Amino acid sequence: MTSAEKYIESKLEERRSSGIYRTLKPENDLIDFCSNDYLGFARSVALKSSIDLEVQNHPQSLNGSTGSRLLSGNLQYAEDLEKSIAAYHQYQAGLLFNSGYDANLGLLSSLALRGDTIILDELIHASAIDGARLSYANRYSFKHNDTGSLEAKLKLAKGNCYVVIESVYSMDGNTPPLLDILNIAERYGAHLIVDEAHAVGLYPKGLVTELGLQGKVFASLVTFGKALSGHGAIILGSDILRQYLINFARPFIYTTAASFHQLASIKMAYQLLNNAEPEIISLKNNIKLFKEQIKPESVYPLLNSDSPIQCIVFKSNDKARDIANILQNKGFDVRAILSPTVATGTERIRICLHAFNTANDINKLATIINQFINA
Ligand SMILES: Cc1ncc(COP(=O)(O)O)c(C=O)c1O
């Protein structure tokens, strides 16, 4: 073994011995309480047909984009799509990225310079943390959803200041006091950035637009890989922000643009979202049903969340993994979320509800979970 291989093996062994070794698993036929396909778009036959038709209706479209947007990879179709998505969410402009990860990386790393400040909710997604790390700005985190803690950090801020939050937190499923955070940020002249990855779907236009705050946030991020069932993301904001990102966001500049097929999938998913009222109602009903079924005041309580993401914290990797295994053996695809993905002591099972889950499956799942949360 070379010294590099010895290092690699020792790090993997560390993971194995602490029980947190990650492996890829093939798809399964368990009942889906795990995926981000909140509205069932990924399995929608109608969506598949409309994407096929859109591709057929553009016979001149290429299989691949052939280059980055700034070279051969730009399409009028992409620019029109950006305009229509921005208009749908009621923002001035939007810029597509190849993933939500890239979008957060590009936005934060290019925007905040040395001497500026980025303040992140402590539970913010890894992509925002990585974007902030890649910038040369000062970084602070504030206690989750805690406006007092945010204000304390705002008092320390220098230069241009950006506050970064999610509108539905990916691992807890809860929502921030968006208006309060916006007001505090405004009071300190800070710019609010909202990651809407898990909110779009439950709120078709995102929580920011749902609350009518789209004119007040500096930028929002919408990803297409969750309720919209595709791949990619868009940063929404002002037209000058879009121009800036085209000039300075390296994950936008130095990468091959999305293919026509990918763009068509996004466009068709938005058309479906426009008519997804029945799916949204089913999703809301399923969230309500699940919450009603889980026993309150348990040793391992359900986290407070009104979103499709519902978590029960078992406070140990082993316990969370054991419960997830039991549920999987009974036919339910529920995953454990272990440390270091979440903080030590907050290891959990994470149940994702969908429009297509049946009441019977939800009741059965809840009955099994209830056997373990007082144990
Ligand atoms: C809150 C949040 N932001 C960004 C991302 C990254 O998005 P993508 O999967 O499109 O890279 C995710 C994905 O897990 C997320 O949960």
The ligand as an SDF file (V2000), in Angstrom:
LIG
                    3D

 16 16  0  0  0  0  0  0  0  0999 V2000
  -31.7310   22.3290    1.5120 C   0  0  0  0  0  0  0  0  0  0  0  0
  -30.9870   21.7750    0.3440 C   0  0  0  0  0  0  0  0  0  0  0  0
  -30.3040   22.6260   -0.4390 N   0  0  0  0  0  0  0  0  0  0  0  0
  -29.6240   22.1880   -1.5070 C   0  0  0  0  0  0  0  0  0  0  0  0
  -29.5940   20.8440   -1.8260 C   0  0  0  0  0  0  0  0  0  0  0  0
  -28.8080   20.3930   -3.0020 C   0  0  0  0  0  0  0  0  0  0  0  0
  -29.6530   20.2260   -4.0870 O   0  0  0  0  0  0  0  0  0  0  0  0
  -29.3030   19.1800   -5.2270 P   0  0  0  0  0  0  0  0  0  0  0  0
  -29.7060   17.8430   -4.7440 O   0  0  0  0  0  0  0  0  0  0  0  0
  -30.0700   19.6600   -6.4060 O   0  0  0  0  0  0  0  0  0  0  0  0
  -27.8210   19.2740   -5.4540 O   0  0  0  0  0  0  0  0  0  0  0  0
  -30.3110   19.9320   -1.0550 C   0  0  0  0  0  0  0  0  0  0  0  0
  -30.3040   18.4890   -1.4100 C   0  0  0  0  0  0  0  0  0  0  0  0
  -30.3150   17.6070   -0.6140 O   0  0  0  0  0  0  0  0  0  0  0  0
  -31.0170   20.4040    0.0650 C   0  0  0  0  0  0  0  0  0  0  0  0
  -31.6970   19.5610    0.8620 O   0  0  0  0  0  0  0  0  0  0  0  0
  1  2  1  0
  2  3  1  0
  2 15  2  0
  3  4  2  0
  4  5  1  0
  5  6  1  0
  5 12  2  0
  6  7  1  0
  7  8  1  0
  8  9  2  0
  8 10  1  0
  8 11  1  0
 12 13  1  0
 12 15  1  0
 13 14  2  0
 15 16  1  0
M  END
$$$$
